[in-house]
Amino acid sequence: MRTRYYLGWFNDFFIEKLVVLLQEDITERKSIVMVSANPFLTGDDEVGATERSWLDQANIVFEEYHLIDYGVEKIEAQRLIENASVIFLLGGNTIELNELLVQYELMDLIKKSNAIVLGASAGAINMSAKWLCSKFTGYEVETSSIYTGIGIDDFSVLSHFDLENNLEKIQVELSPLSEVIDVYASNKDCAIRVKGDKIDIIGDVYLISNSKVQKLEETV
């Protein structure tokens, strides 16, 4: 049963509740493939360093570590995804990550993969079925638009956003999308774990559905 994690951002390390779940779920640790959300920064050792430090602190160590960016050939990137134990979509530039996934034809491969899939911030957003790109949600764009994500699950994610001070604006901005699919909105130090049909909530996560906002209870 494949498990996926939609992560916010962690200022220090994964919180203990999350570590316990990850330790339980990530049993195969041969190869982790990180997909860069700053894919033009090829050869930059800082890309993925924070996310890897979270895993290291949780004592989740792999035999092989790979990073997909534009310095990796498309066919090699696809091979890495197909052989991954864990796929980690990194934080960074949400639009650039989306474009990399499209250009390298990785979306379907990730969606069909049996690997555990993690996404942090921009990575979690791109795991969505659809996501909103607008000025309000932090993008330098003139007009709002809806992007298509990987769609592992049929909902949308707004990750790593200052919710508590912007709930009313979020409700208005995401109302049209929430009439089509549910939107899960979260900030820092939180996660949504989906295992089979079960959704676990860790930290402060809000559900926007049919234009209504509700804070979800933690399940872990």
C-alpha positions as CSV (number, residue, x, y, z in Angstrom):
1,M,0.0,0.0,0.0
2,R,1.7,3.2,-1.2
3,T,2.0,6.1,1.2
4,R,2.5,9.7,0.4
5,Y,3.3,12.7,2.6
6,Y,2.3,16.3,1.9
7,L,4.7,18.3,4.1
8,G,4.8,22.0,5.1
9,W,8.2,23.4,6.1
10,F,10.2,22.6,9.2
11,N,12.4,25.3,10.7
12,D,14.5,22.7,12.5
13,F,13.7,19.0,12.0
14,F,10.7,16.7,11.6
15,I,8.5,16.7,14.6
16,E,8.5,13.5,16.6
17,K,5.0,12.3,15.6
18,L,6.1,12.6,11.9
19,V,9.4,10.8,12.6
20,V,7.5,7.8,14.0
21,L,5.3,7.5,11.0
22,L,8.1,7.9,8.5
23,Q,10.2,5.2,10.3
24,E,7.1,2.9,10.1
25,D,6.4,3.6,6.4
26,I,9.9,3.8,4.9
27,T,11.1,0.3,5.1
28,E,12.9,0.0,1.8
29,R,15.9,2.4,1.8
30,K,17.9,1.5,-1.3
31,S,17.4,4.7,-3.3
32,I,16.0,8.1,-2.6
33,V,15.4,10.4,-5.6
34,M,15.0,14.1,-4.9
35,V,13.4,16.3,-7.6
36,S,14.7,19.9,-7.5
37,A,12.4,22.9,-7.3
38,N,15.4,25.0,-8.3
39,P,16.3,22.9,-11.3
40,F,18.5,25.5,-13.0
41,L,20.9,25.5,-10.1
42,T,22.7,22.4,-11.3
43,G,25.6,21.1,-9.2
44,D,24.6,23.3,-6.2
45,D,25.2,21.2,-3.0
46,E,22.7,23.4,-1.1
47,V,19.8,22.1,-3.1
48,G,18.1,19.5,-1.1
49,A,20.5,19.8,1.8
50,T,17.8,21.0,4.3
51,E,15.4,18.2,3.3
52,R,18.1,15.6,3.6
53,S,19.0,16.9,7.0
54,W,15.4,16.3,8.2
55,L,15.8,12.7,7.1
56,D,19.2,12.3,8.6
57,Q,18.0,13.6,11.9
58,A,15.1,11.1,11.8
59,N,17.8,8.4,11.2
60,I,16.3,7.5,7.8
61,V,19.4,6.8,5.6
62,F,19.6,5.5,2.1
63,E,22.2,3.5,0.2
64,E,21.9,5.8,-2.8
65,Y,21.0,9.5,-3.1
66,H,20.1,11.1,-6.4
67,L,19.0,14.6,-7.4
68,I,17.0,15.4,-10.6
69,D,17.6,18.8,-12.1
70,Y,18.3,20.1,-15.6
71,G,21.9,18.7,-15.4
72,V,20.4,15.2,-15.5
73,E,19.4,13.8,-18.9
74,K,15.6,13.2,-19.3
75,I,16.0,9.4,-19.9
76,E,18.2,9.1,-16.8
77,A,15.7,11.1,-14.7
78,Q,13.0,8.7,-15.7
79,R,15.1,5.7,-14.9
80,L,15.9,7.0,-11.5
81,I,12.2,7.6,-10.7
82,E,11.3,4.1,-11.9
83,N,13.9,2.5,-9.5
84,A,13.3,4.8,-6.5
85,S,12.4,3.5,-3.0
86,V,11.4,7.1,-2.0
87,I,10.7,10.1,-4.2
88,F,11.1,13.5,-2.5
89,L,9.8,16.6,-4.3
90,L,11.8,19.4,-2.8
91,G,10.8,22.9,-1.7
92,G,11.7,26.0,-3.8
93,N,10.1,27.4,-6.9
94,T,6.7,25.8,-7.4
95,I,6.4,26.8,-11.1
96,E,10.0,25.7,-12.0
97,L,9.3,22.3,-10.4
98,N,6.1,22.0,-12.3
99,E,7.9,22.8,-15.6
100,L,10.6,20.2,-14.9
101,L,8.0,17.5,-14.2
102,V,6.2,18.3,-17.4
103,Q,9.3,18.6,-19.6
104,Y,10.9,15.5,-18.3
105,E,7.6,13.6,-18.4
106,L,7.8,12.6,-14.8
107,M,4.3,13.1,-13.6
108,D,2.8,9.9,-14.7
109,L,5.8,7.9,-13.6
110,I,5.6,9.3,-10.1
111,K,1.8,8.8,-10.0
112,K,2.2,5.2,-11.0
113,S,5.3,4.5,-8.9
114,N,5.1,2.2,-5.9
115,A,7.7,4.3,-4.1
116,I,6.9,6.4,-1.0
117,V,6.3,10.0,-2.2
118,L,7.2,13.0,-0.1
119,G,6.7,16.6,-1.0
120,A,7.7,19.7,1.0
121,S,6.2,23.1,0.3
122,A,6.5,23.5,-3.5
123,G,6.9,19.7,-3.8
124,A,3.7,19.1,-1.8
125,I,1.8,21.6,-4.0
126,N,2.9,19.9,-7.2
127,M,1.7,16.5,-5.8
128,S,-1.8,18.1,-6.0
129,A,-4.3,17.3,-8.7
130,K,-4.6,21.1,-9.3
131,W,-3.1,24.1,-7.6
132,L,-3.7,27.9,-7.7
133,C,-1.0,30.2,-8.9
134,S,-1.8,33.8,-7.9
135,K,-0.3,37.0,-6.4
136,F,-2.0,36.2,-3.2
137,T,-0.4,32.8,-2.8
138,G,3.1,34.3,-3.4
139,Y,3.7,34.2,-7.1
140,E,4.9,37.0,-9.3
141,V,2.1,36.8,-11.8
142,E,-0.4,39.3,-13.2
143,T,-3.3,37.0,-13.4
144,S,-4.3,33.9,-11.4
145,S,-4.2,30.5,-13.1
146,I,-4.7,26.9,-12.2
147,Y,-1.8,24.5,-12.8
148,T,-2.1,20.7,-13.1
149,G,0.0,18.7,-10.7
150,I,0.8,15.0,-10.4
151,G,-2.6,14.2,-9.0
152,I,-1.6,11.3,-6.7
153,D,-4.7,12.2,-4.8
154,D,-7.7,14.0,-6.1
155,F,-7.3,17.2,-4.0
156,S,-5.3,20.4,-3.9
157,V,-2.7,21.5,-1.4
158,L,-1.6,25.0,-0.3
159,S,1.5,24.3,1.7
160,H,3.8,26.5,3.8
161,F,1.6,29.5,3.9
162,D,0.7,32.0,6.7
163,L,-2.8,30.7,7.2
164,E,-3.7,32.1,10.6
165,N,-3.4,35.7,9.4
166,N,-5.0,35.2,6.0
167,L,-7.8,32.8,6.4
168,E,-10.5,35.1,5.1
169,K,-8.4,36.0,2.0
170,I,-7.6,32.3,1.5
171,Q,-11.3,31.4,1.6
172,V,-12.1,34.0,-1.1
173,E,-9.1,33.2,-3.3
174,L,-9.5,29.4,-3.2
175,S,-13.3,29.4,-3.2
176,P,-13.7,28.6,-7.0
177,L,-11.2,25.7,-6.8
178,S,-12.7,24.4,-3.6
179,E,-16.0,24.0,-5.4
180,V,-14.3,21.5,-7.7
181,I,-11.9,19.7,-5.4
182,D,-11.1,19.8,-1.7
183,V,-8.1,22.1,-0.8
184,Y,-5.9,21.3,2.2
185,A,-4.0,24.3,3.5
186,S,-1.2,24.1,6.0
187,N,1.7,26.1,7.3
188,K,5.0,25.1,9.1
189,D,5.7,22.0,11.1
190,C,2.8,20.0,9.8
191,A,2.0,17.2,7.4
192,I,-0.8,15.3,5.7
193,R,-0.2,11.6,5.4
194,V,-2.3,9.5,3.0
195,K,-2.1,5.7,3.3
196,G,-4.6,3.8,1.3
197,D,-7.9,5.6,1.9
198,K,-6.8,7.0,5.3
199,I,-5.8,10.6,5.7
200,D,-3.7,11.5,8.8
201,I,-3.3,15.1,10.0
202,I,-0.3,16.4,11.9
203,G,-0.2,20.0,13.0
204,D,-2.3,22.9,11.9
205,V,-4.1,21.9,8.7
206,Y,-7.3,23.5,7.3
207,L,-9.8,22.0,4.8
208,I,-11.4,24.3,2.3
209,S,-14.3,22.6,0.7
210,N,-17.3,24.1,-1.2
211,S,-16.0,27.5,-0.2
212,K,-16.1,26.7,3.6
213,V,-13.1,26.6,5.8
214,Q,-12.6,24.3,8.8
215,K,-9.6,23.5,10.9
216,L,-9.0,19.7,11.0
217,E,-8.3,17.8,14.2
218,E,-4.9,16.1,14.5
219,T,-5.2,12.3,14.0
220,V,-1.8,11.3,15.3
